[in-house]
Amino acid sequence: MSERYKLKPKGKGWAILARKGAGAATDAAWITLGGCPSHIVALRVYLALKMRGGR
């Protein structure tokens, strides 16, 4: 099973990405849900999305 969300460093901050579409991760488009300068806050948002299942 492929990941639905990603947390990636972007410049001096962090970006939370979501997979757009139901296809495999290799052909899916990733859209950014937003960025945050603090890695702690970005990690909290990322983990909350994973726990809720994207709802």
DOPA-386699 format. One record per atom (N, C-alpha, C, O): x, z, y; residue in one letter. Coordinates in steps of 0.05 Angstrom, whole numbers, padded with zeros to 5 digits, always signed. Each point is the difference from the previous one (the first is absolute). Example, Ala and Ser with C-alpha at 12.3 -4.5 7.8 and 13.67 -1.06 7.14 Angstrom:
BEGIN
+00264+00156-00114A
-00018+00000+00024A
+00018+00000+00024A
+00021+00013+00000A
-00028-00027+00021S
+00016+00001+00024S
-00015+00014+00022S
+00010+00004+00022S
end
This chain:
BEGIN
+00017+00000-00024M
-00017+00000+00024M
+00018+00000+00025M
+00019+00015+00001M
-00026-00032+00018S
+00016-00001+00024S
-00009+00020+00021S
-00023+00010-00001S
+00040-00004+00019E
-00006+00019+00021E
-00019-00012+00020E
+00002-00024+00006E
-00019+00040+00005R
-00018-00009+00021R
+00010+00006+00028R
-00006-00014+00019R
+00023+00034-00017Y
+00012+00008+00026Y
+00030+00002-00002Y
+00011+00006-00022Y
+00002-00011+00044K
+00029+00003+00001K
+00008+00015+00026K
-00015-00001+00020K
+00037+00015-00021L
+00011+00014+00023L
+00028-00011+00004L
+00017+00003-00018L
-00013-00017+00040K
+00026-00013+00005K
+00012+00008+00027K
-00015+00003+00019K
+00041-00001-00017P
+00012+00005+00026P
-00002-00026+00017P
+00003-00022-00010P
-00008+00027+00036K
-00003-00023+00018K
+00012+00008+00027K
-00012+00016+00015K
+00035-00027-00009G
+00014+00008+00024G
+00008+00029+00000G
+00014+00009-00018G
-00023+00006+00038K
+00005+00028+00002K
-00023+00017-00011K
+00000+00024+00003K
-00019-00037-00015G
-00024+00014-00010G
-00007-00009-00029G
+00017-00011-00014G
-00041+00017+00006W
-00009-00007-00026W
-00027-00015+00002W
-00015+00005+00018W
+00011-00024-00037A
-00025-00016+00000A
-00014+00005-00027A
+00012+00002-00021A
-00039+00001+00023I
-00016+00002-00024I
-00013-00027-00004I
-00014-00010+00017I
+00018-00001-00041L
-00011-00027-00006L
-00021+00002-00022L
+00002+00017-00018L
-00022-00034+00019A
-00021-00002-00020A
+00000-00028-00011A
+00003-00019+00015A
-00008+00017-00040R
-00002-00026-00013R
-00028-00012+00005R
-00020+00013-00004R
+00020-00038+00014K
-00025-00013+00006K
-00007-00019-00023K
+00016-00017-00007K
-00039+00021-00005G
-00008-00017-00022G
+00003+00015-00027G
+00013+00021-00001G
-00025-00033-00019A
+00000+00012-00026A
+00019-00013-00019A
+00001+00007-00024A
+00015-00025+00033G
+00019-00014-00017G
+00024+00017-00007G
+00002+00023+00008G
+00016-00035-00023A
+00025+00014-00008A
+00017+00004+00025A
-00003-00014+00020A
+00021+00034-00022A
+00017+00007+00023A
+00018-00023+00009A
+00008-00001+00023A
-00002-00017-00042T
+00018-00022+00007T
-00013-00021+00019T
+00014-00012+00015T
-00041+00009-00017D
-00013-00019+00017D
-00018+00012+00021D
-00014-00014+00014D
+00015+00041-00011A
-00017+00014+00019A
+00013+00000+00028A
+00025-00001+00002A
-00041+00002+00018A
+00009+00003+00027A
-00001+00030+00007A
-00019+00014-00007A
+00040-00005+00021W
+00001+00028+00009W
-00006+00001+00029W
+00012-00014+00016W
-00030+00032-00008I
-00006+00004+00028I
+00008+00028+00008I
-00001+00019-00016I
+00009-00015+00041T
+00008+00026+00009T
-00024+00016+00010T
-00017-00011+00014T
+00015+00036-00022L
-00021+00018+00008L
+00008+00015+00025L
-00017+00012+00014L
+00042-00013-00008G
+00010+00014+00024G
+00028+00010-00005G
+00011-00001-00022G
+00001+00011+00043G
+00027+00010-00001G
+00001+00028+00012G
-00018+00008+00014G
+00040+00005-00020C
+00003+00027+00010C
+00030+00006+00003C
+00015-00007-00018C
-00007+00020+00040P
+00029+00006+00003P
+00009+00023-00018P
+00024+00002-00005P
-00042+00014-00004S
+00007+00023-00016S
-00005-00006-00030S
-00021-00008-00008S
+00042+00012-00008H
-00003-00006-00029H
-00018+00020-00013H
-00013-00006-00020H
+00011+00030+00030I
-00018+00021-00012I
-00029-00008+00004I
-00016+00002-00019I
+00008-00011+00043V
-00027-00008+00005V
-00007-00025-00016V
-00022-00002-00012V
+00040-00017+00011A
-00005-00024-00015A
-00003+00006-00030A
-00017-00012-00013A
+00033+00030+00003L
-00003+00007-00028L
-00026+00014-00006L
-00013-00005-00021L
+00003+00021+00039R
-00026+00014-00003R
-00022-00021+00000R
-00019+00003-00017R
+00019-00022+00034V
-00020-00021+00001V
+00001-00016-00026V
-00021-00006-00011V
+00044-00002+00003Y
+00004-00015-00025Y
-00011+00015-00024Y
-00015-00011-00016Y
+00021+00036+00014L
-00009+00016-00023L
-00030+00004+00001L
-00014+00001-00021L
+00002+00003+00045A
-00029+00002+00003A
-00014-00025-00009A
-00020+00001-00014A
+00031-00024+00021L
-00012-00026-00009L
+00002-00002-00031L
-00020-00009-00012L
+00042+00017+00001K
+00003-00002-00030K
-00020+00019-00014K
-00011-00007-00020K
+00007+00030+00031M
-00018+00020-00012M
-00029-00009+00002M
-00016+00004-00019M
+00009-00016+00041R
-00028-00009+00004R
-00006-00026-00014R
-00023-00007-00004R
+00043-00007-00004G
-00004-00026-00013G
-00008-00022+00018G
-00012-00020-00008G
+00017+00023+00034G
-00006-00021+00019G
-00028+00001+00011G
-00008-00019+00013G
-00007+00039-00019R
-00028+00002+00009R
-00001+00013+00027R
-00022+00003+00011R
end
